[in-house]
Each structure stands twice: as structure tokens, then as C-alpha cells.
């Protein structure tokens, strides 16, 4: 079995929510979706 990590970059919370919904539609479980954030300052 091969495990794979995919990384996506979004610009704001709305894009993040849309990406999460898209991944869930593709069959990813919410507990396997991780969101990392940072402050632009």
C-alpha cells in the first residue's frame, strides 16, 4: 500500500471551505483533512 500526501494552497477561509467540501465529495474523510494556517505579518 502506498500512502500519498497532497498539499493545496488557498488564499482565504472561503477558498479553504470550498476545498474541504471538494475533497469530501471526492471521498476523503474529514478526519483525514488537515488545514494549516499562518499570519501574513
Secondary structure by P-SEA (a helix, b strand, c coil): cbbbbbbbbbccaaaaaaaaaaaaaaccccccbbbbbbbcc
